[in-house]
Amino acid sequence: MSDVWLAWLVAWPVVMALPVALFGRWPNLREAISLATGVALLVGVATFIGPVAAGARPSFSVFSILPGLDLAFALEPFGLIFALIAAALWPLTTLYAAGYMRGNDEPHQTRFFVCFALAISAAIGMAFSANLLTLFVFYEMMTLTTYPLVTHHQDVESRDSGRVYIGILMVTSIGLFLPAIVITWLIAGNVDFTPGGVFADTGLGGLAAMGLYGAFIYGVGKAAVMPIHRWLPAAMVAPTPVSALLHAVAVVKAGAFTVLKITVYIFGIDFLQVTGASEPFVWLASFTLLAASIVAIYCDNLKKRLAYSTIGQLSYIVLGAAMASRLGAAAGGLHIVAHAFGKITLFFCAGAIYTAVHRKYVSQLNGLGRAMPLTFAAFTVAALSLIGLPPLAGAWSKWYLMSGALDVDMQIVLGVLAVSSLLNIVYLLDIPARAFFLPADDQAPRGFSEAPAACVIPLMITATGCVVLFFYARPILDFIAGSFGSTA
C-alpha cells in the first residue's frame, strides 16, 4: 500500500466538498455525494487496519518547513482508531443530517454539508499527523471549519455563542498549545510523535515538566478540562447534527485524542511516571468529571445536559492519560470509541425528539416514550453504555480505567469513577424514566410520532453499535496497546 494514500485520504473530503457545493440546488444529489464520500473515506481508512495491526507504520511527508520539521502524516494505532471513528460515524451523521435539516426546514443546508466535509478532513488530518506541527495545523482547521456550523442560524444567540466558541478555542491554542510546541522543539529538538516520548535525556523535570504538560492540557481547549469548558455548552445553539459532530465525530474527540497522543508520544508514559508531571491533572480531570456531572443534573435543556455529560466523559479520557499508566492510556483510547457511539446516539435522539414533537427540555419529555418507542429505547441503551453497565461498550472502558488506576496505586480514582457513574445514572436515566413511566401532558402526541426514517435509522444503528462493541472491546484495547509496542 502506497503511503501517499494518507495524504489522499486527508484531502478526499475537501475535494468532494466542491461537487457538494456545486450541486446544492439538487438536495438529493448533494446528499448522495456527501454520503458516498463518507463511505469511500471509511473504506480507504479501513484498508490500513491490517498493516497497522501487523506493525506497519506508514508515513508520508508533504513538504519540509525547516530541516527536520515537515508537514507530514504517519499512522499508528491511536491515530487509526480516531480516524476509523470519524470515518464510520460521518456517513451515519450525514444520513441523519439529511433527515433533520429537511424535517426542520433548516436554511443554508449546502453550506452545512460543505463545512461538515471540511471538518471531517481536519479530523482525519489530526488522526494522521506525524508531529505536533501537523497536528496543530489541522487542529486550527477544525476550529475554523466548525465555526460556521456553530453559528449556522445566524441569529444573535448563535453569533454570541460562536464568539465564545472560537474565542476560547483560538486563545487557548495560540496562547498555550503553540508556545508549548515551540518549547518542546527548543528542549528536545524534535516534535515528531515518537514511541516513548522525546524528553528522555533532556534534563526536563520537576515543575518545568509539570508546567509544560499543563500548557498542553489547557492549550488543547477541545478537551474541555475545567475551567476551559464554556465553549462546549455554548456550541449547543447549533443544529443537532452539528452537536453530534462536535461530541462524537470530531471536535471533542479531537481534543481527547490530542491529549492521549501528546501523553504517549511526546512525554511518554515512563517519563511521566518518573517525573510525576501529570499527577496534578489526575485531580483536575477528576474534579471536572464530577463537577460537570453535578451541573448536568440541574440542566433542563436536553442538549445542554448532554453537553455537560460530554465534559465529564472527556475527563475520563484525560484521566486515563494523566495516570501515566499504559493500561490507563489504552483504556482512554477505548473510551473514545465507547463514548463516540453512546453520545452520538443520545444527540441523534435529542434531534429526533425535536424534529418529531419540537420539544427540547427534559421536563417536556413525560410520556413521550409511548409515542417514540424506538428513539427512547435507543436513548436508554446509549445511556446505560455511558453509565458503564454490561453488556454495553462503556462497561469495558470504565473497567480498564479502574484497572489502570490500580496499576499505579491510585485507588482513590476508583472512588471517583464510582461516584461519577452514580451521577451518570441520575442525569441520564431520568430522561427515559420520564418518557416511559410518567403520564404525558395534554399536548403530547397520542399516536406513533417517530421522526423521519433518515433520523431514526442512524440512531438505531449507533445504539446497536454500543452493544456490538462490548464483545470486541479486548481486541480494540490490544490494538491500541500496540502504541506501546506490547499488549495491555
Secondary structure, DSSP 8 states (H G I E B T S, - for coil): --TTHHHHHHHHHHHHHHHHHHTTTSHHHHHHHHHHHHHHHHHHHHTTHHHHHTT---EEEEEEEETTEEEEEE--HHHHHHHHHHHHHHHHHHHHHHHHHHHTT-S-HHHHHHHHHHHHHHHHHHHHBSBHHHHHHHHHHHHHHHHHHHTTT-SHHHHHHHHHHHHHHHHHIIIIIHHHHHHHHHHHS--B--TT-S-TTS---HHHHHHHHHHHHHH-GGG--TTTTTHHHHGGGS-HHHHHIIIIISHHHHHHHHHHHIIIIII-HHHHHHH-TTHHHHHHHHHHHHHHHHHHHT--BHHHHHHHHHHHHHHHHHHHHHTT-HHHHHHHHHHHHHHHHHHHHHHHHHHHHHHHH---BGGG-TTGGGTSHHHHHHHHHHHHHHHT-TTSHHHHHHHHHHHHHHHTT-THHHHHHHHHHHHHHHHHHHHHHHHHHS---TTS-SS-----HHHHHHHHHHHHHHHHGGGGHHHHHHHHHGGGTS--
